[in-house]
């Protein structure tokens, strides 16, 4: 089925509580990944603002947004209600191609073009305003054509609704805060200097027919293994151009593209255990993805790995001891346990914590071993020849991105911040990011784990074996890939000769931030770029890591039943 979808009907949302504009966008699965940023970048230099201003006036979308913003500044005012002190318009223009094949046949082929506009009106002042409850913004689909009148009327209607919602939200907020005796020690909204930057528009560049054929040919390989129960390949290519204007004088336009391909295979062992693999590739251009021959080769490798998993022994014992994580597996650990906890997200009113997350009370305390530091640098475009999709120059609140050292020698020294201050952190550091149509929130860009005195792969494996010998263990464990925080590809590394044995059915017990802080003893010199799209593109750069003690045990998940009857015969296929 081939469809081309253009969405321009109206949908308004006043209070956003769930992901918006994600229809048809499957969540990414992270495996061994490579990626890159788009070539979009803001103008810089002594005349950057003059250049940007000229470009802004020539862009029909920005011109319409600016004109309606100026009209709103002068006319939005209800009787006996304060006028807005701040208004912003953000328009997201996104194009997407998705295709999927399974068992050698195409089952999805879709093109989509969609625009959304988000309007925020703030009543009150920077110290205390209406950004609360229903006052966090209004979202509408926007016209696909550069029709100034249509866009301005859309903005006008959304601004009117956003202003009315803001006045109600401010009253509700004041009523709620009156129940707490302590005064909020920070402003509701951080001030930011006016910024003007107009980057090039980004478009998708690829050959649909080549990619559809590559997906079909790769999934035809299910014929090589009759026990494969599912084999699919999915491609998702999208570009996004973001337009932003506010009453502080900020005007920005920036874009990015992300091209991703995912393979997915499933099988069952004789005991019914379900086994899966899903290698994933991500880049800023289609040319950076595996070519059709490489995609087929990797599919064949995945099928062979599934066969080995079916035949692998179960983990029967409870093991507590040294475990080595590959750089791929380590990137999942640092993304979830560090990346999600260094975000300066303000807790609910009345809560005393500085932020949400597990590091909310760890400011200036140790959260990692003293040989590890972590920075987030959205301004980096590539690392050791691999591009970073988490790269951006200006965040989605109109603030220039900054390099932030969040953990230094194991100690938490900073948070990633947007324009919603938290205790002891009054200003944004350019990390307020948003998916199309969503409110911005602190998010990582390029999270980089930096070890002191890193070890080579050989040295890490030698250290793993030595630690096992000291504990009289016949083997240790090596994790190649994770699914969540549990191993998907797990190997025993035997002390006597160093050979590896693939095992299945294991889970980790107590792999958490405490373990990461206290039981991590060494890191490698093999940093890997792991690009992650999700709602907001980001990148993690992490090396292999070694724990001196981690519990590995058999999963208590019940095995599924095997199919009641065999699949259709391949011989009957035309």
N, C-alpha and C positions, 0 to 999 in steps of 0.2 A: 504494500500500500504506500503510495506516495502522496503526500499532502503538503501544501504551502499554506501557512496560517498567518494572517495579519490581524493583530488584536488592536482595536481602537475604541471598543465600547467603554462605557463609563462604569467604574466601580469605585466607590468611595469608602474609605476606612478611617475612622476618627481615632480610635485607640488600637494600636497594633500590638497584638499579643502572640502572633504566630508568624512564621515565615510567609512572605507575600511574593507573588509572582514567581513561584517555583513550580507551577504546573508543567509537568513533562520534563523536569530536570531531576533525574535520579541522584541520590546522594552518592558522593564519590567513595570508592573503597580504596584504601591506601595500601599499596604494596611497594615493590621496588620501582622507584619513580625517578624520572629526569624531567627537567622543564626549563622554561625561559620566560622572560618578560616580553611585552611588546616593545616596539621601537618608539613608543610615544613618550615624550618628555617635555616639560615646560621650558619656555624660554627663560634664560637667565642673562645677567649682565646689566650694565648701567642704564640701558634704555629699554629694559625688559617691560616695564609698566607701560611705557608709551606704545611699544609694539603690541602688547596685549590689548590695550585699549582700542587701537585701530582695528585689530582682528575681531574684537568683541562686537564692534559696531557693524562689521561686515557679515557676521554670522547671524542669519535670520532668527534662529532659535534664541540665542543670547539677547539679541536686540529686543525681541518680543518679551522675554523675561524681564529685562531691565526696564522697559517702558511700563509694564504692568506693576513692577515693584515700586517705581517712582510714584505711580498713581495711588497705589495702596498706602504708601507712606503718608501721603497728604490727605487721604479721604477715609481711611479706616478708622472710625470712631463712633461709638454708640453713646447715647445720652446717659450721663451719670456713670460712665464707665471709662477707665483710663484708656488712652490710646496705646497701641503696641509700642514697645521700645525696641523691638527687634523682629524682623521678618526674614525668612530665607525661602528660596525656591531651589529645588534640586530635581532636574529632569534626567532620567536614565533611558538611553536608547540602546536596545539590545537586539542583536541578531543571533540566531542559533540554528545549527544543523545537527540533527541526531539521526543515526542509523544503527540498526541492530540486526544481526544475523544469528540464527541458531540451527544446528544440525544441517548446515550447508544451504540454508534458504533465508532470504531477506524477509524480516517480519516487521521492520519499522524503517521509514524513510520520510523525514519531516523537516521542513524549513519553517522558521518562525521569526517574525519581526514584531517587536513590542516596545512601546514607550510608556513610561510611568512618570508621574510628577508627584513630588512630595512637598507640601507646604507646611511650614512651622511658623506660628505666630506666638510671640512671647509677650505677656502683659506683666507689668510690675517693674522690676529693675534687675540688674545683675546680681544683687544681693539675695533677693527672693522674687521668684517669678512663677509663672503658670505651667511650667513644664512638669506636668504631673497628671496621672489618671488619663482623662480624655484630651488633655492639652498637649500631647506629644506629637501631634501632627495629623494632617489629612492626606490621604493618598488617592490618586485617580489615575486611570489610564489616560494617556495624552494622545493628541492627533499624530498620526504617522507622517503626514505631510507638513512641510514648513509653512503652514498657514498661520500668519500672525494673529488674525482675528480669532480663529478657532482656539489657538493656544492661549491667547490672553483671556478669552471668556472662561476657559477651563481654569486658569489661574485665579481669575476673579471669583468664581464660584467656590473654589477650594479655600481661598483666603477668607471669604466671608464665613464659611463653616468653621475654619480653624480659629478665627478670632472669637466667635461665639463659644466654641468649646474651651478656649483658653481662659476666658473670663469666668466660666463656671468652674474650671479646674483650679484656678487661683483661690476662689472662695473655699472650695473643698480642702485645698491644701492648708490654708490658714486654720481652718476648723480642726484639722487633724493635728497640726503642730501645736495647737493651743493645749493639747493634753500632755505635752512634755514641757518640763520646767526648764531644761537646759536649752540655751540658744545654740543654733547651728553654727559651728566655728568656721564655716567656709561659705563662699558664695554659691548660689545655684548655678551660675553660668560664668565661665572664665572669659575675660576679654581677650581679643586677638586683633592684631594689626590687619589693616586692609591689604589684600594680596590680589594681584592680577596676573594670570598666567593662562595662555591659550595654547594648548598642545594640538598636534595634528589629529585628525579623525582617523580611527582605526576601522578597517573592514576585514572580513574574512577572505582568505585567499587559499583556495584548495580546489581539487578536482573531485566532485562528488562521486562520479562513476568509478574512478580508480579506487576510492575508499570502500564503496559498497561491494565491489568485486573482491577486494582484499578481505573484508569481513566474511563474505560467503565462503571463499576458498579456505580460510583458516578453520572455519567451523565444520567444513566437510571432513576434517581429520577425525571426527568422532567415529568414523568407520574403522579406524585402526585399532579400536579397543571396544569390544562389545559390552563391557561393563561400565562404560561411561554413561551416566544417566542424564547429564546436562552438559552442553557445550555451547557457549554463546560468545559473541564479540560485539562490543558496543562502542560507538564513536560519538563524541559530543564536542562540537566546535562552536565556540561563541565569542562574540566581540561585544564590548560595552563601551559606550561613550557617555561620560557624565558631565552635565552642565550644572553650574552652581553660581547663584548670585545671592547676596544678602544686603541688608541695609547698612552694614558697616563699610561697604564699598568693595567687598571681595567679589571678584569675577574669575571663574576658572572653567576650563574645559580640558578634560583629559580622558584618554581611552586606553584600553588594554584588550588583548585577545588571549584565549586559552584553548588549546587543542588537546583533547584527551582521548585515549583509547584504553578500553579495559577488556581483558579476556576473563572468562569465568567457566570453570569446570567443576563438576560434582560427580562423586561415585560413592559406593558403599563397600565396606569390608564384609567378609563372610559373616561376622557377628552382628551386622546391621549398622555399625558405626558410620555415620555420614561424614564424608571427607570432602574438602573443597579447596580450591586454589583460585586466586584472582589477581594475577599480575597486572600492573597499571602503568601507563605512560602518560606524561603530560609535558607540553611544550608551548612556546609562544607562536610557533609557526608549524604548519603541517609538515614542512620539510624536515623538521627536527624529530619527528616520530619515526618509529621503525618502518622500513619499506615493506612491501607485501611479502617478499621472500623472508625477511627477518621476522615478520609477524607470524608467518607459518612455522618457521623454525622454533620460535618461542612457544607457539601453541603445542607443537609436538613435544617440546621439553616439559610443558605443564602436564600433558597427558601421561608422559612417562613418570613424572613425580607422583601423580595420583595413583598410578599402578604400584609404585614403591610404597606409598602410604597404605594401600590396601593390604600389602604383604608384610608391613612392618609390625613388630611385636607391640603389645600394649604395655604401657607403664603400669606395673603392678605394685611397686613398692612406694613408700613415702620416703622421699629423699630430702635431706637438708644439707646444703653444702655449696661449693663454688658453682657459679653459672656465668657463662660468657655470652654476651649479646652482640650480634652483628651490628654494624652501623645502621642498617635498615631497621632492625628491631629497636635499636636505641632511639632512633628518631621518633618512633611512636611513643616511647616512654617520655621523652623530653617534651614532646608536643602536648601530651595529656597532663603530665604531672608538673611541668614548669610553665609551659606556654599558657595554659588555662588558669594558672594561679598567680601570675605576675601582672594581671590586668587590674587597673584601678577602677573597679566598678563600684559605685556607691551603694551601700546597703539600704534597706528600707528605712523610712523615718522611724526614729525611736531606737534603732539598733546601734550599739556602741562600737561595733567593729569598724575598722578603717575601710575595709573592702569586703567583698564577697570572696569566696574561694578559701583554699586551705592555707594560704600564706597571709591571711587577713591580720593575724597577730604576730607576724614574723619580721616586721620591719626592723632592720639592723640586727637581725639574728641569723644564725647559720641555717641554711636550707639545703645546702649541697656540701660535699667534701671540699676542703680548702684548696684542692688542686683544680677546681672547676670554676670558671666564670661564664656568664651568659650575657650577651648583648642582643639588642634588636636594632637592625639597621635597614630601614626601608629604602634608603638611597642607594644601596648596593644593587647593581643590575646583574652581576654574574659572580660566580665563585669558582675559581680554578677551571675556567672555560665552560662552566655550566650556568645557564641563565637562571634567574630567580623570579618566579611568578609573584612572589610577595613584594616585589619592588614597586614603589610609587613615590612621587615627589610631594604631593599635597594630599592631605587626608580628606575625608568626606564632610568635614566641618570647615573647610577652607583654611586649614593650618598647615604650614610647611612641615614635612616629615623630619624627624630628628633621629640620630643615633642615640640610643639609650642603653647605658650599662645597668642592667637590672640586678645582676648578681655578680659580686666581685669577691674572688677567693672564697667562694662558698656562702658569702653573707648577702642577704637581700638588701640592696641599697636604693632601689627605685622601683616604680611601677610604670606600666604603659598607660598613658592618660589621653582622654579626649577633653572636651570642654566642660565636662561635669566634674568640678573639683571634689577631692576627698580630703580628709583631715591631713594636714601637713603638706599637701600638694595642691596649690591654688591654680596652677597653670597647665595648659595642654602641652604635650610634647609631640603632637602630630600623629597620634595613634587612634583617632576617632574614625572608625571605618564602618561602612554599611553595605549591605546587599541592596540591589535595586528596590526602591519602595520602602525599605526598612529604616528605622531610626539608627543613627550611628551609635556605636559602643566601642570601648577600648578593645583593640584586637592586635595580634602580632602581625608583623610584616615579614621580615627575614630574621628568624630566631637562630642565633649562632652560639653553639656550645664550644668553649675554648678551654682545652685542658693544658695544664703545665706538665712538662716532662712526659709527653705521651709515649706509649710503647708501640712497637711494630706488631703486626698480626702474629708473627712467629713468637715474639716475646710474650704476648698476651696468652697464647695457647700454652707456652712453656710454663707460665705462671699458674695457669689453670691446673695443669697436670701436677706441678709441684705442691700446690695447696691440697689437691686430692690425696697425694702421697702422704702428706703430713697428717691427714685425717684418716688414713688407712681406708680410703675409698677406692674401689676398683675403677671408677669412672667419674667424670664430671659431666656437665651438660653444656651444650652450645645451642643457642637460639638463632635461627636464621631469619624467620619472619614471625610476626605476631598477628593475632586476630583480636582486637581489643587489647587487653593486657595478658591474654593467654597465648601459649605457643601454637603456631600452625605448623611450622617445620622445626622440629626439635631433634637433636642428635646427642647420643651418648659419646663422649670422647674417652676412650679407654687409656688407662695409665700405662699399661705394659708396652703397647706399641703405638699409641696415638691414633689408632683407626677410629672412624666414626660409624655409628649405627643409628639409622633413622628409627624413631619410635613415635607412637601415636597415643592419643587419649590422656594427655597430661594437662594440668592446669597449675598456675602458680598460686600459692597461698601467701597473703600479706605482701604482695608487691605494691607498695604505696610510697607516699612522699617520705615517710619515716625511714623505710628501707633505702630509698634513694639517698637520703642524707647520711645514714649511719653505716650502711653495708657496701657501698660502692667504693672499690679500692684502687681501680686503675682505669685508664681510658686509652684509646688507640690513637694512632697518627693517620687515620683513614677517614677523614670527614666526608660524609655523603650528603648531597643535596636531595632532600625529599620535598617535592612540590605538592601542595595540597590545595585543591580548589574549594570544595565545600560551598558555603554561602559567600565567603570572602576569600580570594586567593591569598595563600601564604606559603612560606617556605621554612623548613627546618634544616639546619646544617649540624650534624652530630656525628661523633666517632663511635667506634665499638666501645663497650664498657664491660667491666668485670666486677661481679658481686662476690664477696667472700662467703656469703651465706644467703641462701634463698630456698624456700621450700617448694619442691615439685611433688605433686601427688596425682593420683588417678582421678579423672573427672567422675562425678557422681551423676552425670547426665545419662538418662536411659537411652539405649540405642533404639533406632527406628526399625520397623519391620522391613524386610526385603520385599521387593515387588512380588505380587502374587503370581504373575505370569510373565513370560519373557517379552522383550520388545519385538517389534515387527522385524521380520527377516530382511537383512540387507540385500539378499539375493533377489528379492521381489522388487527392489527399487529399479526404476527405469534407467 
